[in-house]
Amino acid sequence: MASSQDTELTPRESRVIGGLLGVHCGDSLGAPLEFMSHAQIARKYPRGLREMVAGGHFGWPAGGATDDTDMTRGVLLAYADAKPGDDVARLAGENFLKWLNGDWPGRKLGSYPKDIGGATSDGLEKYEHTRNPDRAGAGEGRAGNGSLMRCVPTGLFQTDPQKLITESERISKITHDDKRCIIACAAYNTMISKLVDGDSAVDAVAAGQEVAKRLEGSTSGQVYQSIELAKTLDLAAMAEKGPSPKLRGGCSGYVLASLSVAVAAVLDKRSLEDNLVDVVRIGKDTDTNGAIAGGLLGARDGEGAIPESWKDILQFGPEFRKVALSLLRSE
């Protein structure tokens, strides 16, 4: 059922806002369960966690933003502030430094984020010296999901397909310059863009996989194969039994495992709510897996598919909606 706000939106606007809020919802739903195993979650929430609750290793408030949503906000505001000729990747990098140094809502200036990935920290330290997205990053071999979790604004607001790929790559490279991370962001954002345009999930995934094939040079590349793997995964079964043994690291932060789970979720025809609940039930990196899947599901189903009880308490929900509409209606 569409929300009362949804009636004011065009279908495209609803899908764009859905993509942003989907990231926030997945992040905030998964945050209190981060680092818990599938078995631990099953004991505490046998049917899955279906409401926003406080808690977790870092003591998150209900609906609170972790680093996933915070850094997504950094990219979103880069697009909002960009003027013709600006380097949006550099603007994103500067926003990441503000976040790193506590110049952020709800934070004390000079304070350090209470949750930050190792590659993100190392990459931002390098970026702080170079101020150049192309000369930053934690290096090859650091293939966590920390750039994929935040990349969705590019897919939502960059309508030129080649610029979408370039900006996805360069914003990733600020912290994650491993080729798997860079190409995963480009493929994911291509899917996001196609979903926002109204394409089916199957067609959007195919478009993202085609980008992976082009950037990797073959169908045997790791990003291409992670999308292929996603087509064989049963999300509901993993929610009941735990992560597939085919997923490297068991959903604990490897970029391509997170991509596979997210693609499996968007190909699952069930509701956004049921799919996000099941992504989180798998365990381990619950907030980031939820955020990445939530972006695709929100872009597929629109803002009206998000439960009001979730949307009402999102820390940055109103801001995300306002900024998105400002960007969309100034095009």
C-alpha positions in Angstrom: 0.0 0.0 0.0 1.4 3.5 -0.9 2.0 5.9 1.9 0.2 9.3 2.1 3.5 10.9 1.1 3.9 8.6 -1.9 0.8 10.0 -3.6 2.6 13.3 -4.1 5.4 11.7 -6.0 5.9 10.6 -9.6 6.9 6.9 -9.9 10.5 7.8 -10.6 10.6 10.1 -7.5 9.2 7.4 -5.4 11.8 4.9 -6.6 14.7 7.3 -6.0 13.6 8.1 -2.5 12.9 4.4 -2.0 16.5 3.7 -2.9 17.9 6.2 -0.4 15.6 5.2 2.4 16.1 1.5 1.6 19.8 1.8 2.4 19.0 3.6 5.6 16.3 1.0 6.6 18.6 -1.9 5.9 21.4 -0.3 7.8 19.2 0.6 10.8 17.4 -2.7 10.9 20.6 -4.7 10.8 22.6 -2.5 13.2 21.5 -4.0 16.5 22.3 -7.5 15.2 25.8 -6.7 13.7 28.4 -9.4 14.3 25.8 -11.9 15.5 25.8 -15.3 13.8 22.8 -16.8 12.1 22.2 -19.1 15.0 22.3 -16.3 17.6 19.8 -14.3 15.6 17.5 -17.3 15.2 17.5 -17.9 18.9 16.6 -14.2 19.7 14.3 -13.6 16.7 13.0 -16.9 15.4 11.0 -15.2 12.7 13.4 -12.4 12.1 13.7 -8.8 13.5 10.8 -6.9 12.0 11.0 -3.6 13.9 13.6 -1.0 14.4 15.1 -1.5 17.8 18.0 0.0 19.7 21.1 -1.9 20.7 24.0 -3.8 19.2 27.7 -3.8 19.8 27.9 0.0 19.5 24.6 0.8 21.2 22.8 2.3 18.3 19.5 4.1 18.8 16.4 2.7 17.1 16.5 4.0 13.5 20.0 5.3 13.9 22.5 5.7 11.2 25.7 3.7 11.3 28.7 4.4 9.1 26.8 2.9 6.1 24.1 5.6 6.1 26.5 8.3 7.3 28.8 7.8 4.3 25.8 7.5 1.9 24.8 10.9 3.2 28.3 12.1 2.4 27.9 11.0 -1.3 24.3 12.4 -1.4 25.4 15.8 -0.2 28.2 15.8 -2.8 25.6 15.5 -5.5 23.4 18.2 -3.9 26.3 20.6 -3.6 27.9 20.0 -6.9 28.0 22.8 -9.4 28.8 22.5 -13.1 32.5 21.5 -13.5 32.8 20.3 -9.9 34.5 16.9 -9.1 31.7 15.1 -7.3 34.2 12.4 -6.1 36.3 15.0 -4.5 33.3 16.6 -2.9 32.3 13.2 -1.5 35.8 12.7 -0.2 35.7 16.0 1.7 32.4 15.0 3.2 33.9 11.7 4.3 36.6 13.7 6.1 34.0 15.8 7.9 32.4 12.6 9.0 35.7 11.2 10.1 36.6 14.3 12.1 33.2 14.7 13.9 31.8 17.6 11.8 28.5 15.7 11.6 25.0 15.8 13.0 24.9 14.3 16.5 28.7 14.2 16.8 31.2 16.3 18.7 33.8 18.1 16.5 37.0 16.1 16.8 35.3 12.9 17.8 36.0 9.7 15.9 33.2 7.5 14.4 32.3 4.7 16.7 32.2 2.3 13.8 34.5 2.5 10.9 36.0 -0.2 8.7 39.7 -0.7 8.5 40.0 -0.1 4.7 37.8 3.0 5.1 40.0 4.4 7.8 43.2 3.7 5.9 41.9 5.0 2.7 40.7 8.3 4.3 44.0 8.7 6.0 45.6 8.6 2.5 43.0 10.8 1.0 43.5 13.4 3.7 47.1 13.8 2.5 46.5 13.6 -1.3 43.0 15.2 -1.6 42.8 13.2 -4.8 40.3 10.3 -5.2 42.6 8.7 -7.8 45.5 8.7 -5.3 43.9 7.3 -2.2 42.4 3.9 -1.2 43.5 1.1 1.0 45.1 -0.9 -1.9 44.5 -4.0 -3.8 43.6 -7.0 -1.7 41.3 -4.9 0.6 38.0 -6.0 -0.8 35.5 -5.2 1.9 32.0 -3.8 1.3 32.7 -0.3 2.6 32.4 1.5 -0.7 29.5 -0.6 -2.0 27.4 0.3 1.0 27.5 4.0 0.3 27.5 4.3 -3.5 23.7 4.4 -4.2 23.4 8.2 -4.8 25.4 7.9 -8.0 23.0 5.3 -9.4 20.0 7.5 -8.3 21.2 10.9 -9.6 23.7 10.4 -12.4 21.7 9.8 -15.5 24.6 9.6 -18.0 25.6 5.9 -18.2 29.3 6.5 -18.7 29.6 9.2 -16.0 27.7 6.9 -13.7 30.4 4.3 -14.2 33.3 6.7 -13.8 31.9 8.4 -10.7 31.0 5.1 -9.1 34.6 4.0 -9.7 36.2 7.2 -8.4 34.1 7.5 -5.3 34.9 3.9 -4.4 38.6 4.6 -4.9 38.7 7.2 -2.1 38.8 4.2 0.3 38.4 1.0 -1.7 40.6 0.9 -4.8 40.6 -2.9 -5.2 39.2 -3.7 -8.6 36.5 -5.9 -7.2 35.1 -3.0 -5.1 35.4 -0.5 -8.0 33.6 -2.7 -10.5 31.0 -3.9 -8.0 30.0 -0.2 -7.4 29.7 0.4 -11.1 27.6 -2.7 -11.7 25.4 -2.1 -8.7 24.8 1.6 -9.6 23.9 0.5 -13.1 21.2 -1.8 -11.6 20.0 1.1 -9.4 19.7 3.4 -12.4 17.8 0.9 -14.4 15.4 0.1 -11.6 14.7 3.9 -11.1 14.0 4.1 -14.8 11.3 1.4 -14.3 13.1 -1.6 -15.7 12.3 -5.0 -14.2 14.7 -6.5 -11.6 15.8 -9.1 -14.1 16.6 -6.6 -16.8 18.4 -4.3 -14.3 20.5 -7.1 -13.0 21.4 -8.1 -16.6 22.5 -4.5 -17.3 24.7 -4.5 -14.2 26.2 -7.8 -15.1 26.9 -6.5 -18.6 28.9 -3.6 -17.1 30.9 -6.1 -15.0 31.6 -8.1 -18.1 32.8 -5.0 -20.0 35.0 -3.7 -17.1 36.4 -7.2 -16.3 36.9 -8.1 -19.9 35.1 -11.5 -19.8 32.4 -13.5 -18.2 34.9 -15.2 -15.9 35.6 -12.1 -13.8 34.8 -12.2 -10.1 32.1 -9.5 -10.1 30.4 -11.0 -13.1 30.4 -14.4 -11.4 29.2 -13.0 -8.1 26.1 -11.7 -9.9 25.7 -15.1 -11.7 25.9 -16.8 -8.3 23.1 -14.5 -7.0 20.7 -16.0 -9.5 21.1 -19.4 -7.8 20.7 -18.2 -4.2 17.5 -18.8 -2.2 17.2 -15.9 0.2 14.4 -17.4 2.2 16.4 -20.6 2.6 19.5 -18.7 3.8 17.3 -16.9 6.3 16.2 -20.2 7.7 19.4 -22.2 7.5 22.3 -19.7 7.3 24.5 -18.3 4.6 25.2 -20.5 1.5 28.6 -22.2 1.6 29.1 -20.6 -1.9 29.3 -17.2 -0.3 32.9 -16.4 0.7 33.2 -15.4 4.3 29.7 -16.2 5.2 28.3 -12.7 4.7 30.9 -11.1 7.0 32.0 -8.2 4.9 33.5 -9.4 1.6 32.2 -7.1 -1.1 31.2 -9.8 -3.6 29.3 -11.8 -1.0 27.3 -8.7 -0.1 26.7 -8.0 -3.8 25.4 -11.5 -4.3 23.0 -11.3 -1.4 21.7 -8.0 -2.5 21.1 -9.2 -6.1 19.4 -12.3 -4.8 17.1 -10.1 -2.7 16.1 -7.8 -5.6 15.4 -10.9 -7.8 13.2 -12.3 -5.0 9.6 -11.3 -5.8 8.5 -10.9 -2.2 8.0 -7.6 -0.5 10.8 -5.2 0.4 10.0 -5.8 4.1 10.2 -9.6 3.9 13.4 -9.5 1.8 15.2 -7.1 4.1 14.2 -9.0 7.2 15.6 -12.2 5.6 18.9 -10.5 4.5 19.4 -9.4 8.1 18.5 -12.9 9.4 21.5 -14.4 7.6 23.8 -12.8 10.2 27.3 -11.3 10.5 27.6 -8.0 8.7 23.9 -7.4 9.1 23.8 -3.6 8.8 25.9 -3.4 5.6 24.3 -6.4 3.9 20.9 -4.8 4.7 22.0 -1.4 3.4 23.2 -2.8 0.1 20.1 -4.9 -0.5 17.9 -2.1 0.8 19.1 0.2 -1.9 18.1 -2.2 -4.7 14.8 -3.1 -3.1 13.8 0.5 -2.5 14.7 1.4 -6.1 12.6 -1.5 -7.3 9.5 -1.0 -5.1 9.5 2.7 -4.3 9.1 4.6 -1.0 5.5 3.3 -0.5 6.8 -0.2 0.0 8.8 0.8 3.1 6.8 0.2 6.4 5.7 3.5 8.0 7.0 2.2 11.4 10.5 2.0 9.9 10.4 5.2 7.9 9.1 7.3 10.8 12.2 6.9 13.0 15.0 6.9 10.5 17.7 9.4 11.7 18.2 11.0 8.3 14.9 10.0 6.7 13.4 13.5 6.4 16.7 15.0 5.2 17.2 12.3 2.6 13.7 12.8 1.2 14.1 16.6 1.1 17.5 16.5 -0.6 16.4 13.9 -3.1 13.3 15.9 -4.1 15.4 19.1 -4.4 17.8 17.3 -6.8 15.1 15.6 -8.8 13.0 18.8 -9.2 15.9 21.0 -10.2 16.9 18.7 -13.1 
